Amino acid sequence: MWSPWIVVIKKEGNLFVRAIILAGGRGSRLEPLTQHLPKPLIPFFGRPLIEHQIRWLASYGVTEIIISVGHFGSMIERTLGPTMCGAQLFYAHESQPLGTAGATAWALAQYPTSETTLVMAGDCLTDYPLDYIINHFEHQPVPVGIVLHRVEDARQFGVIEMDPRGRITRLIEKPTVIAGPQLVNTGIYILKPGRLTWPPRRPLDFAYDLFPVLIARGEMAGLEVEGYWSDLGTLTQYRESHFDVMRGRVMLPFDLDNDVSNIVVDSQARIIEPVWLGDGVTIDAQATVGPNVVLGAGSYVGPWTHVENTVVGQSAFLGAGTRAHDAIVGDGVAFGGRCHVGPQSAIGAGTRIGWGTDVSPGAKIPANTRLAPKMRLGNRAHRGSAVTS
């Protein structure tokens, strides 16, 4: 099998906590992947992204998970259903955007509890030791705890400052200038609902509205945790997080190869590890795949095609002589042959790209676009006679 780096982790016993996954955002930074699909359902190794979060929670014995949904909420509920991995799934639908804290308050109003509650953003991937996190904050006399992660570049995150007791003293949201590694907000919170009072305003955001009030009262604590954490809210991080899994930097609570079979790799094809191949993938003669490639179920890689550092969705067709590197190719995309896909580009699902077309670096091609043969495409596709959606 093509993914020997996957580590399966198992734990004993249940945590007496309830979890809320905030899954109502539009995911605009992940377009074109999120044009017709909500962010929680974009594929990650052939499964919806949110399924990895549910499996992580369930691996620690969490049995009740509330999913706060808004954009494409009904699609999320239909896809996931009422149970998964032994956990019951409940849905709190927003009729309008409520903000991160507002959505959490609404979920707790729909499904009241006095138990410790974990809240997490719907676009993160982690293998943190959840039992350690819960046990730590259970002994903290504050209503809210934040899990913290140290990063080299904190400009896209909320930077946290703490006193020696672990009380949070300051939160700087997305600083423009900051030097050196910093502790940042992971979007994973431990709440004690019985000790929280929610301001009535909506929308209500954790970082901008609720946390400043609690910090001023000395009612928030932080905990830096060792382990893997990634915010998959951008195309670059979405792609890189796939590679982190294949490089063994993440411990997942299940084996990604359980349902993979019917893979056909020609004896004259070249595979450069790490590579993950979904069910029914075919790789033709003289093709080179890898390193750092994910090929979704049913995808085809033609002869003399070269793919590296790229995530390819299911049922994609990469015609003969195509070259793709450092890119994202959506479900059902078809390349006619001898195409070139430049770095940092992303091709929306269902797109058809004509023979000999050159997709420039950084291009974002909308879903279901049709590109004529031998085009030289800039960093964005527009409607027209040769490029249509």
C-alpha positions as CSV (number, residue, x, y, z in Angstrom):
1,M,0.0,0.0,0.0
2,W,1.1,3.5,-0.8
3,S,0.9,5.2,2.7
4,P,3.1,3.4,5.3
5,W,3.6,6.6,7.1
6,I,0.1,6.7,8.6
7,V,0.0,6.2,12.4
8,V,-3.1,4.9,14.0
9,I,-3.8,6.1,17.6
10,K,-6.3,4.6,20.0
11,K,-7.3,5.6,23.5
12,E,-9.3,4.1,26.3
13,G,-12.2,5.6,28.2
14,N,-14.6,8.5,27.5
15,L,-14.3,12.2,28.2
16,F,-17.4,13.7,29.7
17,V,-17.5,16.7,27.4
18,R,-19.6,17.8,24.6
19,A,-18.1,19.3,21.4
20,I,-19.3,22.0,19.1
21,I,-17.7,22.3,15.6
22,L,-18.2,25.8,14.0
23,A,-19.0,24.9,10.4
24,G,-21.0,27.9,9.2
25,G,-18.4,29.9,7.3
26,R,-18.4,30.5,3.5
27,G,-14.8,29.5,3.0
28,S,-14.1,32.2,0.5
29,R,-10.3,31.8,0.9
30,L,-10.6,28.2,-0.4
31,E,-12.3,29.1,-3.6
32,P,-12.7,27.6,-6.2
33,L,-13.0,24.4,-4.0
34,T,-15.8,26.0,-2.0
35,Q,-17.9,27.4,-4.9
36,H,-20.5,24.6,-4.8
37,L,-19.3,22.8,-1.7
38,P,-19.2,24.0,2.0
39,K,-15.8,24.2,3.5
40,P,-16.4,21.3,6.0
41,L,-17.1,18.9,3.1
42,I,-14.1,19.6,0.9
43,P,-12.2,16.4,0.5
44,F,-9.2,15.5,2.6
45,F,-7.7,12.2,1.6
46,G,-11.1,11.2,0.1
47,R,-13.2,12.1,3.1
48,P,-15.0,15.3,4.1
49,L,-12.6,17.5,6.1
50,I,-15.0,17.7,9.0
51,E,-15.0,13.9,9.3
52,H,-11.4,14.0,10.4
53,Q,-12.4,16.3,13.3
54,I,-15.3,14.0,14.2
55,R,-13.0,11.0,14.2
56,W,-10.4,12.8,16.4
57,L,-13.1,13.7,18.9
58,A,-14.7,10.2,18.9
59,S,-11.3,8.6,19.4
60,Y,-11.2,10.3,22.8
61,G,-14.7,9.0,23.6
62,V,-16.6,12.2,22.9
63,T,-20.2,11.0,22.2
64,E,-22.1,14.2,21.5
65,I,-21.1,16.6,18.8
66,I,-23.1,19.7,17.8
67,I,-22.3,21.0,14.3
68,S,-23.1,24.7,13.9
69,V,-24.0,25.2,10.3
70,G,-25.1,28.1,8.1
71,H,-23.9,28.2,4.5
72,F,-24.9,25.0,2.8
73,G,-26.0,23.7,6.2
74,S,-28.6,21.3,4.8
75,M,-26.0,19.7,2.6
76,I,-23.7,19.2,5.5
77,E,-26.5,17.5,7.6
78,R,-27.5,15.2,4.7
79,T,-23.9,14.2,4.0
80,L,-22.9,13.4,7.6
81,G,-26.2,12.1,9.0
82,P,-27.1,11.6,12.7
83,T,-24.2,9.4,13.8
84,M,-20.5,8.8,13.0
85,C,-17.9,6.7,14.8
86,G,-20.1,6.1,17.7
87,A,-20.9,9.8,18.3
88,Q,-24.3,11.4,18.0
89,L,-24.3,14.4,15.6
90,F,-26.7,17.3,16.3
91,Y,-27.1,20.4,14.0
92,A,-27.7,24.0,15.0
93,H,-28.8,25.9,11.9
94,E,-28.1,29.7,11.6
95,S,-30.7,31.6,9.6
96,Q,-28.2,34.5,9.4
97,P,-24.5,34.8,10.3
98,L,-24.2,35.0,14.1
99,G,-20.4,35.2,14.5
100,T,-18.2,32.5,16.2
101,A,-19.4,33.3,19.7
102,G,-23.0,33.9,18.6
103,A,-23.1,30.6,16.8
104,T,-21.8,28.9,19.9
105,A,-24.4,30.5,22.1
106,W,-27.1,29.5,19.7
107,A,-25.9,25.9,19.6
108,L,-25.9,25.8,23.4
109,A,-29.4,27.3,23.5
110,Q,-30.6,24.6,21.2
111,Y,-28.9,21.8,23.1
112,P,-28.4,23.1,26.7
113,T,-25.8,21.5,28.9
114,S,-23.8,22.4,32.0
115,E,-21.0,20.0,31.1
116,T,-17.6,21.2,30.0
117,T,-17.8,21.9,26.2
118,L,-15.1,22.0,23.6
119,V,-15.5,24.4,20.7
120,M,-13.4,24.2,17.6
121,A,-13.2,25.9,14.2
122,G,-14.4,23.7,11.3
123,D,-11.2,24.1,9.3
124,C,-8.4,22.9,11.5
125,L,-6.5,19.6,11.6
126,T,-4.9,18.4,14.9
127,D,-3.7,15.4,16.8
128,Y,-3.6,17.2,20.2
129,P,-4.0,15.0,23.3
130,L,-7.5,16.0,24.1
131,D,-7.7,14.2,27.4
132,Y,-4.7,16.3,28.6
133,I,-6.3,19.5,27.5
134,I,-9.6,18.8,29.2
135,N,-8.0,17.7,32.4
136,H,-5.9,20.8,32.5
137,F,-8.7,23.3,32.1
138,E,-11.0,21.4,34.4
139,H,-8.7,22.6,37.2
140,Q,-8.6,26.2,36.1
141,P,-11.1,28.5,37.9
142,V,-12.0,30.4,34.7
143,P,-15.0,30.0,32.3
144,V,-12.9,29.9,29.1
145,G,-9.6,28.2,28.2
146,I,-7.8,28.6,24.8
147,V,-5.5,26.0,23.3
148,L,-2.3,27.7,22.1
149,H,0.2,26.8,19.4
150,R,3.6,28.4,18.8
151,V,4.2,29.5,15.2
152,E,7.1,31.3,13.3
153,D,4.8,33.7,11.4
154,A,1.9,34.9,13.5
155,R,0.5,37.6,11.1
156,Q,-2.5,35.5,10.1
157,F,-3.5,34.6,13.6
158,G,-4.5,36.0,17.0
159,V,-1.4,36.4,19.2
160,I,-1.8,35.6,22.9
161,E,0.1,36.9,25.8
162,M,-0.1,35.3,29.3
163,D,1.1,35.9,32.8
164,P,3.1,33.3,34.8
165,R,-0.1,31.7,36.1
166,G,-1.4,31.0,32.6
167,R,-4.0,33.8,32.6
168,I,-4.4,35.5,29.3
169,T,-3.5,39.2,29.5
170,R,-3.7,40.3,25.9
171,L,-4.9,39.2,22.5
172,I,-3.6,40.9,19.4
173,E,-5.7,39.8,16.4
174,K,-3.7,39.4,13.1
175,P,-0.8,41.7,13.9
176,T,0.8,43.4,10.9
177,V,4.3,43.6,12.4
178,I,5.6,41.1,15.0
179,A,9.0,39.5,15.5
180,G,9.9,35.9,16.3
181,P,7.8,32.8,17.2
182,Q,4.6,33.6,19.0
183,L,1.8,31.8,20.8
184,V,-1.4,32.0,18.7
185,N,-5.1,31.2,19.2
186,T,-5.9,27.8,17.6
187,G,-9.6,28.3,17.6
188,I,-10.0,25.4,20.1
189,Y,-11.7,26.5,23.2
190,I,-12.8,24.8,26.5
191,L,-16.0,26.4,27.9
192,K,-17.8,26.0,31.2
193,P,-21.3,27.1,30.0
194,G,-22.7,27.5,33.5
195,R,-20.2,30.2,34.2
196,L,-20.6,32.2,31.0
197,T,-22.9,35.1,30.3
198,W,-23.4,35.8,26.6
199,P,-23.8,39.4,25.5
200,P,-27.0,39.9,23.6
201,R,-25.5,41.5,20.5
202,R,-25.4,39.5,17.2
203,P,-23.2,38.8,15.4
204,L,-20.9,38.1,18.3
205,D,-17.3,37.2,17.7
206,F,-15.0,35.4,20.2
207,A,-11.8,37.3,19.4
208,Y,-13.2,40.8,18.9
209,D,-16.3,40.9,21.2
210,L,-16.3,38.3,24.0
211,F,-12.6,37.6,24.8
212,P,-11.6,41.2,25.4
213,V,-14.3,41.4,28.2
214,L,-13.1,38.2,29.8
215,I,-9.5,39.1,29.6
216,A,-10.1,42.4,31.3
217,R,-11.7,40.4,34.2
218,G,-8.9,37.8,34.3
219,E,-11.3,35.1,33.4
220,M,-9.4,33.4,30.5
221,A,-6.5,30.9,30.7
222,G,-4.3,29.6,27.9
223,L,-2.3,26.3,27.4
224,E,0.4,25.7,25.0
225,V,0.1,22.2,23.7
226,E,2.7,20.0,21.9
227,G,1.4,18.3,18.8
228,Y,0.2,19.0,15.3
229,W,-2.2,21.8,14.4
230,S,-3.0,23.4,11.1
231,D,-5.5,26.0,10.0
232,L,-6.7,24.7,6.6
233,G,-8.4,28.0,5.7
234,T,-6.2,28.8,2.7
235,L,-5.4,26.8,-0.4
236,T,-1.7,26.7,0.4
237,Q,-2.3,25.3,3.9
238,Y,-4.9,22.9,2.6
239,R,-2.3,21.4,0.2
240,E,0.5,21.4,2.6
241,S,-1.5,19.7,5.3
242,H,-2.0,16.7,3.0
243,F,1.8,16.5,2.7
244,D,2.2,16.8,6.5
245,V,0.1,13.7,6.9
246,M,2.1,11.8,4.4
247,R,5.4,12.9,6.0
248,G,4.2,11.5,9.3
249,R,3.9,14.8,11.1
250,V,0.3,14.1,12.1
251,M,-1.1,11.1,14.0
252,L,-4.5,10.3,12.7
253,P,-7.0,8.1,14.7
254,F,-7.7,5.8,11.8
255,D,-6.0,4.2,8.8
256,L,-6.5,6.1,5.6
257,D,-6.0,2.9,3.6
258,N,-8.9,0.9,5.0
259,D,-11.1,1.3,1.8
260,V,-8.4,1.6,-0.8
261,S,-8.2,-1.1,-3.5
262,N,-8.2,-1.7,-7.3
263,I,-5.2,0.5,-7.9
264,V,-3.4,-0.1,-11.3
265,V,0.1,1.2,-11.7
266,D,1.9,0.3,-14.9
267,S,5.3,-1.4,-14.5
268,Q,6.9,1.4,-16.4
269,A,5.5,4.2,-14.3
270,R,7.6,5.8,-11.6
271,I,6.3,6.4,-8.1
272,I,8.3,8.7,-5.8
273,E,7.2,8.5,-2.2
274,P,5.3,9.8,-0.4
275,V,2.2,9.3,-2.5
276,W,-1.4,8.5,-1.5
277,L,-3.6,6.8,-4.1
278,G,-7.3,6.5,-3.7
279,D,-9.5,3.6,-4.7
280,G,-9.5,2.7,-8.4
281,V,-6.6,5.0,-9.4
282,T,-4.8,4.2,-12.7
283,I,-1.3,5.4,-13.5
284,D,-0.2,4.7,-17.1
285,A,3.3,3.9,-18.6
286,Q,6.1,6.4,-18.3
287,A,4.2,8.6,-15.9
288,T,6.0,10.0,-12.9
289,V,4.0,10.6,-9.7
290,G,5.5,12.2,-6.6
291,P,6.9,13.2,-4.4
292,N,4.0,14.6,-2.3
293,V,1.0,13.7,-4.4
294,V,-2.6,12.8,-3.5
295,L,-4.7,11.2,-6.2
296,G,-8.4,10.9,-5.4
297,A,-10.5,7.8,-6.1
298,G,-10.9,6.9,-9.8
299,S,-8.3,9.4,-11.1
300,Y,-6.3,8.6,-14.2
301,V,-2.7,9.7,-14.9
302,G,-1.8,9.3,-18.6
303,P,1.5,8.3,-20.1
304,W,4.5,10.7,-19.8
305,T,2.5,12.8,-17.3
306,H,4.5,14.3,-14.4
307,V,2.7,15.2,-11.1
308,E,4.5,16.4,-8.0
309,N,3.5,18.4,-4.8
310,T,-0.1,18.3,-6.0
311,V,-3.5,17.3,-4.6
312,V,-5.8,15.8,-7.2
313,G,-9.5,15.2,-6.5
314,Q,-11.5,12.1,-7.4
315,S,-12.3,11.1,-11.0
316,A,-9.8,13.5,-12.5
317,F,-8.2,12.8,-15.9
318,L,-4.6,14.0,-16.5
319,G,-4.1,13.4,-20.2
320,A,-0.8,12.3,-21.8
321,G,2.2,14.6,-21.3
322,T,0.5,16.9,-18.7
323,R,2.7,18.4,-16.0
324,A,1.3,19.6,-12.7
325,H,3.3,20.8,-9.7
326,D,2.5,22.6,-6.5
327,A,-1.2,22.8,-7.5
328,I,-4.7,21.7,-6.5
329,V,-6.9,19.9,-9.0
330,G,-10.6,19.5,-8.1
331,D,-12.9,16.5,-8.6
332,G,-13.7,15.6,-12.1
333,V,-11.2,17.9,-13.8
334,A,-10.0,16.7,-17.2
335,F,-6.8,17.8,-19.0
336,G,-6.7,17.0,-22.7
337,G,-3.0,16.3,-22.8
338,R,0.3,18.2,-22.9
339,C,-1.1,20.8,-20.4
340,H,1.0,22.6,-17.9
341,V,-0.4,23.5,-14.5
342,G,1.7,26.1,-12.7
343,P,2.5,26.3,-9.0
344,Q,0.0,27.7,-6.5
345,S,-2.8,27.3,-9.0
346,A,-6.2,25.7,-8.2
347,I,-8.6,24.2,-10.7
348,G,-12.3,24.0,-9.7
349,A,-14.3,20.8,-9.9
350,G,-15.7,19.7,-13.3
351,T,-13.4,22.0,-15.4
352,R,-12.3,20.8,-18.9
353,I,-9.0,22.0,-20.1
354,G,-8.1,21.7,-23.8
355,W,-5.0,20.1,-25.2
356,G,-1.8,22.1,-24.8
357,T,-3.2,24.7,-22.4
358,D,-0.8,26.5,-20.0
359,V,-2.3,27.4,-16.6
360,S,-0.1,30.1,-15.2
361,P,1.2,30.2,-11.6
362,G,-1.4,31.3,-9.1
363,A,-4.4,30.9,-11.4
364,K,-7.7,30.2,-9.8
365,I,-10.0,28.5,-12.3
366,P,-13.8,28.5,-11.4
367,A,-15.6,25.2,-11.3
368,N,-17.1,23.9,-14.5
369,T,-15.0,26.1,-16.7
370,R,-14.2,25.1,-20.3
371,L,-10.8,26.1,-21.7
372,A,-10.1,25.9,-25.4
373,P,-6.9,24.1,-26.6
374,K,-3.5,25.8,-26.6
375,M,-4.6,28.7,-24.3
376,R,-2.1,30.7,-22.2
377,L,-4.1,31.5,-19.1
378,G,-3.2,34.2,-16.6
379,N,-3.9,34.3,-12.9
380,R,-7.7,34.3,-13.3
381,A,-10.2,32.7,-15.7
382,H,-12.9,35.1,-17.1
383,R,-16.0,34.4,-19.1
384,G,-15.6,34.7,-22.8
385,S,-15.6,32.8,-26.1
386,A,-12.6,30.7,-25.2
387,V,-13.1,30.5,-21.5
388,T,-16.6,29.8,-20.2
389,S,-18.2,28.7,-17.0
